Amino acid sequence: MTEKQVTLPITGMHCTNCSDTVARELGKLDGVATANVNYATEKATIAFNPSILSENTIIERIKDIGYGVATGEIELPITGMHCVNCAATVEKTLNEMRPSVVSATVNFATEKAKIVYLPGQVAPTDLIAAIEKAGYGVVEAAPDRQLADVEQATREAEIDEQTRKFWIGVAFSLPLFIFSMARDFALLGAWSHALWGYWLMFVLATPVQFYVGWDYYTGGFKALRNGAANMDVLVAMGSSAAFFYSLPVTIALTLGSTALGNHVYFETAAVIITLIKLGKLLEVRAKDQTGAAIKKLMGLQAKTACVVRNSEEIDIPIEQVVVGDVVIVRPGERIPVDGVIIEGDSAVDESMLTGESIPVDKGKGDSVIGATINKQGRLKFEAHKVGAETALAQIIRLVQEAQGSKAPIQRLADRVASVFVPAVIAIAALTLLVWWFVVDAGFTPSMIRMVAVLVIACPCTLGLATPTAIMVGTSRGAEQGILFKDSKALELAHSLNVVILDKTGTITTGEPSVTDVVVAEGDALSVITKASGNRIEIEETQKREAALLWLAASAERGSEHPIGEAIVRSAQARGLSPVEPCQFEALAGHGVIAQVEEHQVVLGNLKMMNEQNVDLNDLGTEAAKLQAGAKSVIWVAVDGKAAGLIAVADTIKPGSKEAVDQMHRLGLQVVMVTGDNQATAESIGNALGIDRILAEVLPGAKAAEVENLQREMKGESQAIGGVAMVGDGINDAPALAQADVGIAIGTGTDVAMEAADVTLISGDLRSVPQAIALSKATMRVIKQNLFWAFFYNVLLIPVAAGVLHPFTFLPMMLRALHPVLAALAMAFSSVTVVTNSLRMKR
């Protein structure tokens, strides 16, 4: 095969050494003949063998070595596609524009083309022109209108047009069918066999054939012109055979000749088109429902925002909000953009994005997300992300990209669909010849069987089986706060065997919390009670703990240490009001010394207590017990004597235990990875029932642990399976990328989410088994759809061809399948697939 040459614009090169590195690494690729990289122009020119290597592989290699390729990406809504073969034609047309087009995929279910191209070599207008030249349309938005609105309006107009054509078809086909059937069964008398009866059927059938069915002629012509064949070709051939057979028979009878017979099939042609039009209409409406979640998400966006400008509150369109604007949100209003609260307290309903029904308390310094609802107080916040940068916009983008991508399991259906229509035409021709010449059944019965074969075949079921399930699955995930990066991730998640959970921030809250307060007996009790005075109005049974906590929190008021902050938060949560210490000294790595009113309070570790000559007051045993439970122990001394202990730990998130139990029920092995020591790790792991604990793992070694587990699994079993990694931090990103499926907790960093295949918006670990269960449900539906698609065609095409005719005990409707029944079956086959996918919405 001849070599191909592609020129790629490279980004990230800072010197000639960079360009040399790119050239050297590309030269190592199998299939690359030459690779020249010019640092001055920042372009790489590569000659390669296209049978061994693709442009995509070259680009991925450039990215792997740390550089980038300046590619453009565009998503175009396509009109005029009637089946999966149409989508294949558009995809083929775009991919023939290589190397200017790096890759192009067209999804029949979403009716969109996703194209990666080289901006310097081809423009979006060129891509649109190529699609239109192939005979299809592209939805484009006017400058003052949103593309989504224009696309929706176009789809609605298309549905309206198809609905109108269907009812016109019914208006002509129904009386034609009734007249023809009554005539054939001798219910109308001899008058109905007069010549005017034949011409009446012709008049009724013609508008259906050439107005209602005109789409099939134009669609078939476009497909054939592009060197392909689609469903339109089959419908046009089948209905035309019945119509154009009947026309010369009618003309011959008018001229007084019965040489061509006296039976016509005008009603067959008309009913075939009308029924198939009904099936396509139901299919389009059902497909519209599969994308309902996207429309729902888009509908969440506020239309206006109240901002403070020039010291005045004004309402402006959401598009005019800029970063830094101070935004006012009243109770009951929708938060317009993402930002951070600078004034006010409220509860915010985030259920539309996270799936969590309980409103979240928000106050100064807390983040708010656009499209969520302010339930109570008046909030004032500073806009940090607007437009395409908001969380809602990114969620919509992720869902759209996932729905537009192709799952690996779809490849088989695509391969079959590519040869399906030519194979059906060949089977139809063979059916005609066998019944006419071999069986000697005569031309007319042979032709009717050929028509039945043509109209019963349904390539659409193959094309819709996977993408409709993917659309519903990703939409259902979005409603639950689960975002899949692409359909490959959705497919892979169903075959996982092992789930690795990072401890900090994933299983646990990621910040210390007070877990235990222990008060010493004896003199210390009177000391701390006297010190706290009457500031603590609580039950006597709780007074000792509260008094100790109040003293400790008062001492820590000046501390910025996470443990000190945890103690202050705990006191405030109990309704206590710590006072400012008179004096405060922090001793790094040890603790603090503070003067709380007339008392000296020392907080710190055991070493500090010994250095300060504190009387430990027989609390050593209790401290050892707390440390055995993987808790950090803070000693509290008042006036030189230990008054109590405060235990602090990174607490387990609510729902973590339930999440692990759910994963076990799904048959998954659960592994925890942490940098903590073995004792601390085992304490948490055992409490949750985790199967395996990997402790004392350095942040940079997490990816290696994932790889080890992957190798271990392959060594134990050759069964299909995989390893998932769940994390939230920057140091989790390499492990997330290494895993077969990386799952990022939504409360974590952007870096982790970028590396992940799945993002859980809510940060609730229970979303992990939900995501895996959703993947399993989606794959189950895909397999059901594919089974139906293959079963339907494999079973019914031979039935239409007449293989059941020798079995006399069967009803004649199966032995000689009428084309009308064949069209009815075809009309509802694709609807069945889409409806089955929609079951997941419930």
N, C-alpha and C positions, 0 to 999 in steps of 0.2 A: 504494500500500500504506500502511496506517496506521502511525503511528510507534510505536516501542517505547520503554519507559523502563527504565533500569537504574540502581540505586544501588550504588556500589562504595566499600568502605572503603579509604582511601588511607593509605599509610605513607611516612615520610621527609619529611613537611612540617614545617618549623621556624618558619615565620612566614607572614603573610598574602601576602607576595610569592610564596611557594611555591604557595599555593592559587591565586593569580592566574595563575601560570605554567601550572599544570595546566589550568585552565579555558581559557586562551587557546590552548594547543596542541591541546586536544581540539576546540575550536571550529573549528580549521583543517581537521579531518578531513572528507573528502567524505562526506556522508550524515548528519552531526551537525547537528541542528536547534538544540538548546540544550545548554550544558554549565555547570552551576552547581557550584562547589566550596566547601564550608563548612569553614573552617579549624578552627572550634571543635569540630565533630562529626567532623572528618577524613573527610568523605564527599563523593563526587562523584555528582551526579545528572545523567544524560545521556539526552536524548531523541534518537533516531536512526532512520534508515530501515533496517530489517533486510534489505531487498533489496540495499542497497549496502554495508552495514557489519555486522560481527558483534561480539559481546561480546569475543571473543578479540582482534580487531584493536584494540579500544579499550584493553584491558589491556596489550597489547604496546606500544602508543604511550605509555602512562603509564610503563612500564618504560624505554622508549627515552629519555625526557626526564629520567630519573634518580630516579624515585619507584617505589613498589611498590603492589601491591594485596593486601590480606589475604585471600587465597583459601585454602581448605582442599583437600587432595588425599587421596583414599582409593582403595584398590584392593580390590575385592570379588570373591572367587571365586564363580562362578555355577554352579548345577546345573540340569539339565533341558534343556540346549540340545542338539539333535540334528543341527543343520546350520547353515550360515552364515546362513540366513534367520532362525533363532532368535536368533542374535547380533545381527542387524540389528533385530529386533523390540525386544530389550532396549535397544539403543543408541537407537533412536527414542523409546522410552518415557522414558528418562532425559533426552534432549535436549529433549523436550517440556516439561521442568520449567524451561526458561529463563525469566527471566534468573537464577533462583536457582542453576541449574547452568550453569557457564560452558562446559564441554565434557565430553563423555562418549564414550569409545571402548570397544568390546567386541571382544575377540579370541577367535574361536571355537577356535583351536588351543590357546591357553593357558587358555581358559574363565574369563577374568577381565575385569572391567570397571574401567577407570581413569576416575575422575570428579574433575573440578576444580569446586568449588562455593563459594558465598559463605556462610561459617559463620553469619552473622547472619540469613540468610534461609531456610536449609534445614539440617536436621541429618542425619547419617548414617542415623538410624532412618527418616527420611522417604524416603531413597533406597532403603533396603532394602524398605520397605513398597511403594514403586512397582514394584520388580522383582517382588515376590511377587504383587502385584495383576495383573501381566501374565502370571502363571502359571509363573514360574520361582522357583528357590530361591537362597538366599545362605548360604554357609558362614560361621558365626560361631563364635569361640572362647570357651570358658568362661574366667573370670578366671585360673584356675590352669593353663591349657594354652596352648601356643604355637599361633598360627593355622596355621602351616605343618604342624604335626602333625595338627590337626583337618582341614585341607584334604586332606592325604594320606590320612587315615583315611576321609574321605568319598569320595574318588576310588576307593579300594580297595573300599569297600562297594558302590559303583556297579558296578565291574567284576565283583565277585562276583555281584551280582544279575543282571547281563546274562549272565554265564556260565551261571548256573543256568537262566535262561529259554531260553538257546540250547539247552542239552542237553535240556530238556523239549520244546522244539520238535523236536529230532532224534528223541527217543523216540516222538513221535506222527507226525511227517512221514515218517520213513524207511519204516515199515511201510505207511503210507498210499500213499506213492509206489510202492513195490514192488508192492503189491496192484493199484493202478490201472493201472500200466504192463503188468503180466502179464495183467490182465483185457483191456486194449485190444488186446494182441497175441495174444489167444486162447490163452494158455499155461495157463489154469486150467480151461477147460471152461465149459459153460453154467451150472453152479451158481453161478459167481461173478457172474452177471448177475441173480441173484435180488434181490428187493426188500431183503432184509436187508443185501446188499452195499452198496447205496446208503446205507442208514442207518449202516452201519459206517464208511463214509468220512466221513459227516457227524459222527459221534461223535469220530473221530480228528482231524478238522479243526477242530472247535469250540474246544478248549482252546488250540490254536495261534493261532486267529484272535482270541480274546477274552482270552487271558491273556498269551501270548508277544507278541502284536501290540498289546496294549492301549496301550502307550506311544505308538504311532503315532496312535491315535485321540485320546488326550488331548493329545498334542503338536499335532496338526492342529487340534483344537478351539481350543486356546489361540492358535494363530497366526491363525486366522480371526476369533476374537473381537477380536484386536488389529488387524484390518484388513490382515493379511498372509497369505501362503501359503508353506509350507516343504516340505521333503522328506517330512515326516510326512503331509502332505495327499496327496502323490502315492502313497505306499505304501498308505495307508488306502484311497484311492479304487481303486487297482489290485487289491489283494487282496479288497476288499469286492465289487467288480464280479464277480470269479470266484466268490466264496463265495455271494453273494446271487442270482446267476444260477442256481447249482446247487441251492439250497434249494427254490424253487418247482418245478423240474423233478422233484426227488425226491418232493415232496408230490403233484404231479400223477400221477406213475407209481404212487404208493401208492393213489391214488384210481382208478386204472385208465385214465388218459388219457395219450396220447403226443403231445398237441397241442403241448407245449413241447419235444418232442424226448426223447431218452433218454441223452444224454451229459452228464456233470457234470464240474466242474473244481475239486472240493474239494482235490485234491492240488496243483493249481496255486496256489491261495490259500495253503495251508499251506507249501509249499516256498518261495514268494516271501518270506514273512515270515521263515522260518528262515534262508534264505540271506542276506537283508539283515541280519538280526540277527548272523549270523556276520561279515559285512563290517564292521558297526559295532563289534563286539567286537575284531576285529583292528585296526581303525583306532584305537580308544581305547588299546589296548596299545601300538601303534606311537607314538601321540602321547605316551604316558607316557615312552617312551624319549627323545623329543626334549628333554624337560626333565630328563634324567638328570644333566646337569652341575650344575644348580642343587641337586639333592638331594645330589650329591657334595660340593659346596662347603659346604652346610649340615652335612653329616656330618663336616666337618673340625673343627668347633668343639669344643674341650675341654669336658667336662661339669663338671669341678671344677678348682680352683686351690689351690695351697699358698701361703699368705700368712703374713707375720710380724705377729702382733698380741700386744701385751703381752709382747714378747720370746719368744713361742712360735710355732712353726711349726704351723699348723692347715690342714686341708683344708676348703674351703667350696665351695658351688655357684658356678658361673661367674657367675651373675646377681648374686651378693653382692659381687663385686670392685668396688672404687671407685677413682677416680683418686687416686693418691698411695700406694696399697698397695704394700708391698714383696713381690714375688712370687718364690718359689723354684721353679726348674725343674731337675729331675735329668736325667742322660743318658737319652736314649730317650723322654722325655716330650714331649708337645705343649705349645707355649707358649700359655697361655690367652688373653692380651690383648696389646695393643700397649704398648710401653714402651721405656725406655732402661736399658741394663745399668749397674749400679753396682758389680758385683763378679763376677769370673770370666771365663774365656775358653772358647770352644767353637767348633765348626763347626755351622751351622744349615742344615737342608735346607728351602729355600724353593720347591722345585720345584712344589708344589701350587698356588702362587699366581703364580709368575713363569714357569714352564715351564723354568727352568734346572736341569739335573740335578746340577750340581756344588755341594756345600755351600759356604756362605759363612762365612768366618772372622769371628768376632765377639768383641769385647772391651769393656772399660770405655768408656762413652760412646757405644757403637754402639746403633742402634735395632733392636728385634726386633718381629716381626709375629705377632699371634695366629694360631693354627692351623698355624704352621710347627713343625718338629721339631728339638729340641735333640739333636744326635748324640753329643756327647762329654762336655764338662766340665759342672760344676754352675754354673748361672747364677743370679744374684740381680739382679732389675731392678725399677725403679719403674714402676708402671702409669700410662700417660699417656692412653690411650684405651680405653674399655670399652663394652660393649653395642653400640648402633647406631652408635657413633663409630669402631669398629675398622675396619681396612682390609678384613677379610673381610666384615663387614656391609655396607660400602659397595660392595664388589665384587658381592655378591649383589644389592644394590638396583639397581646399574647394569645388570646382566644381566637382571634381571626387568623393568626399565623398557624396555630395548631390545626384549625379547621381546614385551612388551605393546603396543608402539607399532605403528603401521601404516606400511608403506613406501609411497612414492608409486606404485610400480608396481601396488599392490594395488587402486588406485581403479577401474581398468578392470574387474577381476574383481567388485568390489563392485557396480558399476553393472549389470553383466550379471546377477549373482545376484539383484538386486532385482526384475527382471522375468522371471527365468528360469521360476519355477514357474507363474505365470499363462500364460506362453507355451506351456509344455509341456501344460498342461490344454487350452488352445485347440487345439494340434496333435492331442492325443488325441481331442478331440471331433470335429475335422475328419476324422480318420482313420476314426472310427466311421461318420460320415455318408457319406463318399465310398465306402467299401467296401460299405456297406449299400444306399445308394440309387443311386449312380452306377455302381459296378461290379456291383451286384446280387449280391453274394457271400452274402447272407443275414446275419441278425443275429448268430448265434453266431461265425462266423469274423471278422466285423467287430469284435465285442466283444473277441475274443482279441487282435486287433491293437491295439486301444485299450489294453488292459491292458498289453501289451508296451511301448507307448510310455510309459505312466505309470511303470512300474517300472524302465525302463532309464535314464531321465533321472537325472543325478546332480549336483545343485547343490553337494554337499560337495566335489567335486574343485576347483571354483572357489574355495571358501572356504578350502581347506587348502593350495592351491598355494604361496602366498606365505608365510603365517605359519609353516608347519612348517619351511620352508627357513631363514627368519629365526631360528627357535628353535635349530636345529642349528648354524647359522653363528655365532650369538652365543655359544652354549655351547662350540663348538670354539675360538672366540677366547679365551674365559675360561680354558680349559685351557692355552692357550699364553701367557697373560699379556697378552692383547689385549682391551680393554674398549671396546665401542661404546656411545656414549651413547643412541642410538636406531637404529631400523631405517633411517631416512633416511640416516644417516651410513654405514651398511653398504652401502646401495645406491649412494650418490654415489661412494664410494671406488673402485668398479670402473671409472669413466669418467675417472679423473684422467689428465692429460697431463703436468703439471709438479709436482715435489715440491721445495719450498724447505726447506733445512736450515739452522737456526741453527748457528753454529760452536761457540760456547762451551757446554760441557755437553751438547751433542747429538752433534756429530761428535767433539769432544775431551772429555777428562775434566773440564775446567772448573777444574782446579787445576794449578799448575806442578809439573814433575818434572824431575829431572836427566837429561839426555840424553847429555852428553859430558863427559869429564874429560881435559884436556890438560895434561901436565907439561912444564915447560921443561927443556931440556938443560943440562948443565954444572953449575955450582956449586950451583944451586938443589936439585938432586937430593940431594946430601949433606946440605943444610940440612934439608929436610923429612923425610928418612929419620932423621936424628939426632933431630929434634924428636918424631917419632912413637915412637921407641925400639923396644922389643920388644913393643909392644901389638898389633901387626898380625902375626898368624901366618897368612900366606898364601904362595902361590907367588911366587917372585922376579919373574916376568913381570908380575904384577899389583900388586906392592908399591908402585910409584911412584904409580899412580893412587889406591890405597887410602890411602897416606900423606897425599897432598894432600887427599883427601876427609875424612880423620880430622881434620886440622888445621882445615879450613874448618868442619866440623860442630861441633868443639869451640868455635870462635869464635862460632858462631851459636847456641849453646845458650841464650843469654839473649835471643834475638831472637823477636819475634812476627810478623815479616814473612813473608808466604807463601813467598817465595823462600828465606829462611833456614830455614823449617820443611821445605821440600822437600829442602834439602841435608842436614838432620839425618835425615829419613826415609830418604834414599838411603844414608847411611852405616850406619844401623841395619839396612837391608835387606841390606847386604853383611856383616853380622855384626860391624861395628865398634862400639866403645863410646866415644863422645866423652866428654871430661872437661869439668868446669865451668871456664869461663875465670876467671882471677884478676881481670881487669878487663874491663869491657865498656862500649862507648859506641856508640850508634846515631846516625848522621848522616842525618836525613831526606832522602830523595831521592838519597842518595849511596851509603851502605853502612855497615859497622861497623868499629870498631877494637877489638881484644881482645888480652889477654895470655894466651897459652896456655903455661903453665909459664914457662920463661925466654925465650920468643920472642914478639915482637910480630907479630900477624897482622892484615893489613888486607884486607877484602873489599869490593868495590864496583865502580862503573863506571869507565870510562877517565878521566873528569873527576876522580874522587877520587884515582886513582893519580897524576895530574899534580899535584894539589894537595898530595899527601903526598910529592912528589918521589921517587916509586918508579921504580927502574930497570926498564923494560918488558921487558928481556931478549929482544928480537926476537920477541915474541909477537903483534905487531900484525897480521901477515899471517894468522895462524891465527884471530885474533879476527874479522877481516873475513869469513873463510870461514864461520864459525859464524853471524854476523849475517846473511849472505846466505841462510842456510837458515831464516830466521824464528825465530832463537833469541836469547834474552837472554843476554849474556855477562857473567859475574861474574869479575872479576880477583881473584887470590889472591896477596898479597905476604907474604913472610916476612922479617922483619928488613930491610925497606927494598928488597927485590928481588923482582920478579915471579917466583913459583914455578910458576904455572900458571893455567889457565882452567877454569871450570866453566860449561857451557852449560845453561840451563834453558828449558823450553818447555811450553806447554799441550799435552800429548801426545795423539795421536789414539787414540781408544778402540779396543780390539780388536774387530774385526768391522765397523768403519766402511767399510773398503775393500770387503769382501765385500757389505755392504748396498748400496753404490752400484752395484756390478756387477750385483747381483740386480735393482735398479730399472731398470738399462739393459736387462736381458733382458726385463723386462716392458714395454719400449717407452716408458719415462718419461724426460723431460728432468729432470736433477738440477741444482738451483741452490743455491749457498751464500751466505748473507747474514751479514755480520760487521761489527763496528766497527773491526776491525784495518786497518792500512794495506794498500795494494794488494800490496806485495811479500810480506808475511807471508801474506795471504789466498791469493795465487797459489801460494805454496810448498805450503800444505796442499791447496788445490784440485787442483793438478796431481798431487800424490802420490796422490790418491784417484780421479783421472779424472773430476772434476766438470765438467759441461758449461759452466756459466756462474757467474761469481763477482761478487757485489755487495759491494764493500768500502767501508769508511769510512761505513757506514750507522749513524746515530745510533739509539739504542734506540726513540725515539718515531717514527722514520721507517719502521720495519719494516712496519707495516700499509700505509703508502702504497706501498711496494715490491710488496707482495702485490697491491694493487689495480692497480698499473701492469701487472703481469704478466697479471692477469685481463683487462684492457682490451686488452693486446697480443695475447693469444690470440684474443679475439673478433674482433679486426681481421684476424688472419691467416686464420682459418678459422671457418666457421659450424658445424663439427662439434661434437657433444656432447663436452664435456671439462670439466676443472676444474683448480684449483690447490690443492695441499695445502701446509700449513705445519707444520713439525715444530720444536718448541721445548720449553724447560723452565723458563724464568725468568719472573718477574713482568712484565718488560718485553716478553715474547713474547705475553702475553695478548691485546692488541689485534690483533696479526697473526693469531693463532690464530682469533679471532672473525671476522676479515675473510675468511679463506680459505674456499674451498668446503668443505674438510674440514680441521679443525684437529686436529693429532696432538700430544699432550703426552707427553713422556718421564716415566715414573713416578717417577724419582728427583728430579724437579723440584718446583716449588712447587705448593701447593693452588690458587693463583690460576690458574696455567696450566692445571691439570687441569679446573678449573671451566669455563674458556672453551673447552676442546677438545671435539671430537666423538668422538675416539678417545684412549684412554689406554693407554700401554704400560707395564705394571707393572715389567718388568725393567730398563728404561732402555737396553736393547740396541737399537742402530739397526737391526739385522737384523730386528727385529719390524715395521719399517715395510713392507718388501716382503712380509712374511708377512701383514700386515693387508690389504694391497691384493690379494694373491693370494687370500686368503680371501674378500674381497668379490667378486672375479671369479668364484670357484667358486660362491659363493652365488647370484649373479645368473644364472649359467649353469643352475643347478638350478631356480631360479624360472621361468626361461623354458621349460625342459623341462617343468616341471609345468603351466604355463599352456597350453603347446602341447598336452599330453596332455589337459588338462581340456576345452579347446575342441574338439580333434580328436575326442575320445571322443564328446562330445555331438552335435557337428555331423554326425559320420559315422553313429553308431548310432541316433539318434532317427529319421532317415529310413528306415534299414533296418528298424527295428521297425514303422514305419508301412507298409512294404510296397513301397517304391520299386523293389526288386530283383525283384519278382514276375514282371514280363514277361520276364526273362532266363532262359529255360528251361535253359540250359546250366549254371546255378549250382545247387548242392545246395539241396534244399527247406528245410533248416534256416536258410538265409540268405534265401530267397524268402518264407518264412512263419516269422518268428522266434517261437519259443515263449516265452511269458512266463517260464518257468522259466530258460531260457537268458538272457533279458533280466535277470532278477533276479541271476543268477550274475555277469553282466558288471558290473552296478551294484555288487554287493557288493565286488568287487575293484578297482573303479576308484579309489576314494579310498585304499584300501590301497596301490595302486601309487604314488600321489603321495607319501604319507608315507614309504614305503620308499625311494623315490628321494631324498628329502631326507635320510634317515638314512645314505645312502651317504657323506655328507661326514664322518661320524664316523670313517670309516676313512682 
